[in-house]
Amino acid sequence: MDRNSDDDDDGNALQNAPFNGEAPLLSSNLFMDQVGEVVLTLNSDGLSWNSLDSPENGGASCLGIKLENEVPNEVKLSDVYAVELITKGAIYKSKLPKAGAVLLGFEPYDSEMYRFTVHSFQKSKTQPNLWVLAVYTFGHKDLPTCEMWVNRVNAFLNMEVGRPKNLLIFIHPMSGKGNGRRTWETVAPIFVRAKVNTKVIVTQRAGQAFDVMASAKNKELSSYDGVLAVGGDGFFNEILNGFLSSRYKAPYPPAPAGFVHPVGNDHCSSDHDLNETVTETSQHDEDQSHQDQSPLLGSEQYHGSRLPNSNQDTDFRIPSERFRFGIIPAGSTDAIVICTTGARDPVTSALHIVLGKRVCLDIAQVVRWKATATSKVEPLVHYTASFSGYGFYGDVISESEKYRWMGPKRYDYAGTKVFLRHRSYEAEIAYLEVDAEHTNSVSNKGYSRSRAQSFRNSNKCERVICRRNCNICNTNSVDMSSSATSTTPYSRPEEARWLRSKGRFLSVGAAIISNRNERAPDGLVVDAHLSDGFMHLILIKDCPRALYLWHLTELARKGGNPLNFEFVEHHKTTAFTFTSSGKESVWNLDGELFKAHQLSAQVFRGLITLFASGPEV
């Protein structure tokens, strides 16, 4: 199997010339569809081919115009997701005419051939993050020759590390414009060619995916390499919470002294004026001190004790390097997909999945302590992957629920109504101070006008955008293979410092990732990262409607500066608390409604892994 046929007359002579300084593992004369006769070479890193039909200088001319062949001459094995024999048929000659010839279209060779195809992708010339399917078809009159190539390439593909073999897939049939099923039907052939076994569940009711994930035995879940959501951010959030709710046990977020009160106690009173930012050093009693575990610590420490689940038969390690999540975008905004692949495209996402791409993602734990002002203290844990928002953001989601029949357009309609209403809410937010030495980007000079800055460094420098192979996300990332932990000042309660901001707010937002989408091309925070262990707290204080419109306009503009306003506070932090002064409050957690009068939140670095590689730019 390591050499071709010995019959030189059949065009199967082994080529011994090295490729890229490496002796070829296999090389044959074959016929490539729409190219012509080529020398196909297999090396340990990929396939390459050289045309034997092209003119000497690699170009051709027609009517005095030089023509270039757009077909590449190589493909990396890491970019190949399938190779397969296909039916015997025609192979067409090059579309480039030879000197003096007239281009009349493709012309088949005289006889049909045995054929095999190599499935890969090409990056769009205009949108580098968009991956387009590419199929390279080769033919030969000898069937064993084609079989040999298929077997040899498949052997290399089987050695590619991290590619999924078994996936659990949930389809939300009503996501976005109701295209969930059609979206899956579009990409399903990619999984079939890649020989990925799939168990597909089309949900019939809200919460079904949560229930399936929460009740699934760990042994059953371990038989899969990951779980996919065919839908939007909200549907992915449902699956994520179902997975974590029964398996991941972590301490509650840290909080300043006196934040959570026993049943029957009133809200904490404060002598500070409205719209004032103050500094507080947390003073926890013994019962609260265990909550001050920093999300920046190593996995074993900041994840807290893993309480056993009586319904589970085996332990499921979180974070898990092998078990990954994936999203096939079919929602209304698909911010998570855009931030992790760079494109809102089902085919691009499917290719990331079958090729086994991997990127870590921060997850925020949000704990609701009281649903309303008169509710008892009953902690309810929820997890978010992209964004938590109150005020304007919560009102838009709440209002849009009345117009679900409008599809994605309901968000624009609801947003307009909420903007014209221009409501502000009185609340108090406390957030954990982060020293500049523990951050990975610039100070918030020019982005926060509060009296107490969340960064101490006042020198503004260039913002670092998260992208593929991001140095910030890969620096000091969570070691999934080790239980070693590190110590930071935030692991010691006596050194935790809390800052407070109290007043009337149009909105309160906590962005874990940049949240780029079609309405906000740079996202809420352009330099937010996928896995740096921080979230960005954005406080929009009450202001005239015209100024708020200016802020929203900057948010919708590529290259805008939506945070560069006097009424905008931007704080980079690892944890925050929120207490409303109203009777009830509505939050938006990854596009889903969440009623919370009082809550706290913290971020866990790299808690889950996605089938993605990060955006190109």
N, C-alpha and C positions, 0 to 999 in steps of 0.2 A: 504493500500500500504506500510505500515511500518513494515509488518511482512510477513513471508513466509507461505506456506501451513501448515495446522495443521496435515497433514497425515505424521506421522513419518516413516511409512513403505516406503514412496516414497523418503526418504533421504532428506527431506526438513526441518529438525529440526533446529530451531533457536539456534545459538550458542551464549551463554551469556558471554563467556570469553572475557575480554577486550583485545584490540590490541594497543600496544604502550601506555599503561596507559589510553586508552579511550575506553569506552564501544562501541561495534560495532553498526552501524546503521542498518546493514543488514548482515546476514550470512546464507549460505546454503551449502549443499553438492551437488556439481556439478561434471561433468566430463570435464576435460581440455584436449584439443587435444595435443597429443604427451607427455602428462604428466600422465594422469590417473585420478582417483577419487581424488578430492580436497575439502577442506573447503574454499569457497570463502567468503571473508569478505570485507564489504564496511565501510570505516570510512570517516570522513569529509575531510581528506587530500588525500585519495587514496584507491586503491584496493590491497588486499594481499591474497595469497592462500597458504595453507599447504597441501602437498600431503599425501594421506592416503594409497597409494600403494607402496611408497618407503620403503626400509629397514630401520631399526631403526636408524642407524647412518647417514641417508641421503645420502648414497653412495651405489654403487654396484660394483661388480667385474666380470670380464670376462677373463678367462684364466689367472687368477692371477693378472690382471691389474685393478686398481681401476678406475672406471668411474665417471665422474662428470656431473651432469645435467646442461647444459648451460642456461636453461630457468630461468629467474629471478623469485622471489616469491612475487614481489610487483611492483606496478606502481603508481606514483603520478597522481592525477586527473589533475594537471596543465600540465602534459605531455601527457594526453589523448586528442586527437582531435576529436574522433568520437566513437560511439558505435551503433551497428545496428543488427537487426535480419537478419539472412540469411536463406537459404533454409534448409529444413530438410535433414540430411545426416549423414555420418559416423564420429565418434570420435575415434581417434586412441590412443592406449595405450602408455605407456611410452616407450621410446627407450632404457631405461636402463633395463637390464635383472635382474631378481631376482637371489638370490644366487643359484649357480649351473646351471643356465640356459645359453643358448648360444644366443648371439645377432644375430638375423636373419632379423631385420628390424621392421617396424611398423606393428602392428596387430590391426585391428579394433575390436570394441566391437560387440557383437552379433546382436544388433538391431540398426537401425538408431535413431537419436535423433533430437529434436528441438535445434537449435543452435543460438548463438549470438557471435559477435566478438567485441573486444575492440581494437581500433587502437591507437597506440602510436609510440614511437621511442626508439632506444637504441643508445648510443654513441659508435662509433667505438673504439675498444681496441687499435688500432695503431694510429688512428687520432681522438683525443677527439672532435675536432670541426666538424667532419663528423657525421651527424645524419642519422641513418639507420631505415627504416620503420620496425615496429614490430607489429605483429597481434597476439592477444591472443583469441583463440576460446574456448568457453565453451558450453556444451550441457546438456540437461535434457529431460526426457521423457514427461515432463509436459510443454505445451506451455505457460500457464499463468505464470509459474515460470520464464521462459526466458523473457517474456514481462515485468514482474515486474522489473527484473534487468536492462533491457534496459531503462525503464522509469525512474527508480531511478537514474541511472548514468547520463542520459541525463539532469535530473533536476539539478544535481550538475554542469554539464558542462555549462548549461545556466546561472549559477551564476558566472562563471569565468569572471572577468572584463577585458575589452580591446580586446576581440576577435572580429574580423571583421565579419559583416553579409553581407555587400554589398561592392563590389570592382569594380573599373574601371580598365580594363587591356588593355594595348597596346602591340602588338606583332610586332617586327621588323623581317619580314620574311627572311631578308638577313644578319642578324647579324652574326658575326663570320664566320662560314663555311656554312651559310645559314640554320642554324638549329633552327631558331626561332619557327616555327610551331611545329616541332617535340619535341622541349623542352617543349612547353606548353602542348602538348598531353601527355607527360610523367607525368606531375605533376597535370594536370586537375582533375584526380580522387580524389586527396587529398582534393581539394576544394569542390568537390561534396559530399564526405563523411562528411566533416565538415559543410555541409549545408550553404556554403557561396555563395550568389548570385553574379554572375559575368556578367559584360557587357564587351565583348571582341571586340576589334577593331584591325584588322590586317592592318597595314599601307600600303598604296599603293604608296606613294611618300615621298621624303624627306621633312621634315617640317610639315607633316600632324599632328603628335602628338602635336607639338607646337601650331598649329592653333586651334586644338580641345580644348586644355587646356586653351589657352588664351581667346577663345570666349565663353567658357562654363559659364553659369550663376552661380553665387555663390549659389543660392538656389538649383540648380541641383547638383552642386559639393558637397553640404552639405548632400545630400542624400547618399553619399558614405562614407565609413569609411577610404578609402584611394585609391591610384592609384598605379598600378604595371607596371613596365617596363620589358618585356621579351626581353632582348637584352643586349647590352654592356653599358659601361660607357658613351659613346657618346649619345646613345639613351636616357638614363636616364637624361643626361644633357639637351636634347631637351625638355623633359617633364617638368623638373624642371623650365626651363626658361619660358615655356609657362604658367606655374602656377603662377610664381612670377611676370612676366612682367605686368600683368593687375591688380594685387592685392597688391603688396608690394611696398610701396613708402618710400624710405629712402633717406637721404641726400647723396650727393656724398662723396667719400672718402676724408679724410683730405689730405692736400698737403702742402709742403713748400711754402713760399712766392715766387710769380713769376712763378709758375709752368705752369699754363694755361695762354695763351696769346690771346689777341683779334685777330680777323681775319686780316691777312696781316702782323702780327708781325713775326719776325724771332724767331728761337729757342733761349732760354736763353743762354747767353754766360757765360763762367766760366774761371777764371784765374788759376784754379787748374791744376796740371799736370795729365797726364794719369796715370791710375792704382794707384790713390791716394784716400784714404778715409779721409773725412773731417767731422767736426761736425758743425751743423747749428741749431740755435734756430729759429723756425718759427715765422714770424711776419705777421700776417694776417690783412688785412684791414677789414672794417665792412662787406663788401660783402662776404668775405671768411670765417669769423669767425664761421658761422653756420655749416661749413663743419667739424669742429674739434670735432665732437661727437665721443666718444670712443666706439668701438665695445664691450668693457668690461662692459658697463653700463647695467642697467636693460632693459627689453624688450621695454617698452614704450618710454624711452628716446632715446636709440640708434637707434631704428627703425625710429625715426623721425616722422614727421606728416604723417598721412595716408590720402593721398589725395583721395577724392571720385572718383569713376569710374562711369561715366555716363551710362555705359553699364551694370552695376551690380545692381541687385535688393536688395541685402542684403549685410551686411558687412561680411567679412571672416577674422577671427582673425589669425594673423601670429605672432609668432609661434602658432601652434594648437596642443594640446596634443592628441586630438581624431583623427584628419585627419593625416594619415601617408603615407609614400612612401615605396614601396618595389621593389626589383629587383630579378627577376629570371635570373640567369646568362646564357647568350648565346652569349657573345661577344668575343673579341680577348684577352683581358687581365683581365677584371672583377675585377679591383683593389678595387673598393668600396665594392663589396660583400665580398671579401677576408678579408678586414679590419674590416667589421662590423659583419660577421658571423664566420670568420676564415676558411671557406671552399668555394671552387669554385664548388658548387654542387647544381643543381636545386632542388633536393628533400630536402636538408637541408634548403635552402632558403624558400621553400614552407611551411615547418613545422614551421619555425620562424613566418611566416605570419599568418597561421591559428591559431596558439597558441597565437597570439596577443603580441608577444615580442615587446619591445620598447627600442630604444636608440636614443639620440639626436645627431645631426650632425651639425657641423659648416659649414657655407656657405660663400664663398668669393664673394663680389661684385666687378666686374672688369668694369671700365669705360674707353672706348676708346675715347680719345679726338680728335685725328687726325689719319686717316687711313694711310696717306702718308705724306711725308715732305711738300708737296705743298697743302695738303688738308685744307679746312676750319675747324675751331674748331666746331665740331658737336658731342656732347657727346652721346655715345651709351652704354647702360648698359647691362652687361651680368653677369650671375652667374655661379660659378663653385663649385663643391662639393669635388674635390680631388686634382687637380693639374693644374697649369698654367705654361707653359714653352716656352722659346724663344731660338733662336740659334739652337743648335743641336736638341732640342726637336721639335721645329717648322719645321725645315728642314726635319726631318724624316717623320712627318705627311704629309708635302707638297709633298715629293718625293713618299711616299707610295700611294698617290692618283693615280699615274700613273699605279699602278700595283694591282688594286683592284681585278682583276681576280685571283690573287694568293691566296686570302684569308688571314688568319692571318700571313702566311709566308712572306707576303709583308713587314711587319715591320722589320723582320730580314734582308731582302735583302736591303731595303731602308736604314736601320741603318748602314749596312756595307758600302754602297756607300757614305753616308754622313760622316761617320768616316774617310774614306780614303780621302775625299775632305778636311777635317780639316780646315774649315772656322771659322774665328773669326769675331766678330762684335763690332764696337765701340758704346758705349752707356753710359748713366749715370743713376744710380739708387739711389734713396733716400728712406730711410726707417725710420720709427718712432722708436725711442729708447725706450726700455722696461727695467725698473729696475729689478734687480734680485728678489726683494721681490714680484713682481707681476707675476713672472713665476712659473712654477710648476716642473721644472726639473733642470738639472745641468747647470753650466756655459758652455760657448762654448770654454773653454780652451781645446786645442787639436782638436778643430773642426773649429776654425776660426783663421786666421792669420792676419786679418786686423789690422791696427794701432789703430782704435777706436773700442773697443769691444761692441757688442750689449747687453752683460751682464756685470755687474760690479763685480760680485762675481768671483774671480779667483780660488776658490777651487773646484777642480773636484770631483764629487761624483757619485754614481751609477745612471745610467739612469733608469727612471721609464717607463715601457712598458704599453701601454694601453691594457686593457683586460676587461672581463666581470665584471660588478659592479665596474668599475674603480673609485677609490677614487678621483682622480684629476678631472675627468669629472663630477662627482657627487657633487663636492665641489663648493659651490656658483654658482650653475647652474641657468639658467634662470627660474624664477618663472612664469609659464604660467597662474597662477590663480590670480596674483596680478600685479598691475601697479606700485608698489613701485620701486624706482630706488635708486642706490647707486652712490657715487661720487668717481672718481679716478682722479689722476693728469692729465690723458689724456683727461678729459672733459674740461680742461681749456686751451684754445689756447695759452695763454702767457707762459705756462709751457711745451708745447710740444717741444721736441728736435728731430731734424732730423739729420741723418748721411747720408753721400753721398759716393758712390763708383763709380768712373769714369774710364773707360779704355776700353780695348778690351777683350771681353768675348767669350768663346766657347759656353757657355749656361748660361741662367738665369732661375731659377726655383723657384716657390712658391708652397710648399706642404702644404695642409690643413690637410691631414691625412698622415699616413706613406706610403701609396701607395704600399703595399706589393703585389707582383704578382709572377708569375712563373719565370720571368726573374730576378727579384730582391726579393729574399725570405724575406729579412728584410725591404724592401722598400727603399725609398729615405732617409728617416729619421726614424730610428728605434724607437725612443721614441716620435714621433708625436702622438697626441691624437685626438679622435673623436670630443670632445666637450669641449675644454679648452679655446677657444677664441683667439687662436694664429695660425699663419702660419709660416712656416719655409722658409726663403729666402736663396737659395743656388746659389752662384755666382761662376762660373768656369772661372777663368781668362785664358787668352791665355797662352799656355804651349806647350812643344814638344809633338808630337803625342804619343811617347812611354809612357810619364807620364799620358796622358789622357787615354790611354789604361789601364794603371795600375788602374786608378780611376774607369773605367768601370768594370774592373775585380773584384775589391773589391765590387762594387755595386751588382754584380751577385753572390757573394759568401755569403753563410750563415755565419753570424758572422763577416763579413768583416768590414773595416773601410774606407768607401769611402769619408768621410769628413775630414780625417786626413792627408791633404796635404797642402803644402804652397800656392798652387795656388787656393785653395778652401776657400771661405768665407761662413760661416753659421751663419745666424742671425735670431733670434726668434723675431717676430714683429707682430703688429696688422694692419699695413698699409704700403704701399710702392708706389712709383711712378717710371715710366720708360720713358726715352726719348732716341730714337735711333738717331745716327748721320748719318745714311744712308738714302737712298731715301724711302725705304719701309721695313717693318718688318712683319714677320709671327710668330704668337703665336700658341701654342697648348693648348686649353682649354678643359680639360677632353676628349682629343682625337679628338677634332674638330678644324678645321682651323679658325683662327681669325687674320685678318690683323690689325695691330695697330702700328703706328709710335710713338705715345705717349699715355700712359695710366696710370691710378692710380687704386689702389685696397685696399680694407679693408675686414676684416673678421667679420661676425656676429656669435656670439656664440649661438649654439643650435637653429638655425633658423628653421630647419625642424626636423621631427621625422621619424625614419625608423622602419619598421618591422624587428628588429634584436635585438640582446642582447650583441654584442661584442664578440671578440674571447676568447677562454678558455686560451690560452697562447700567 
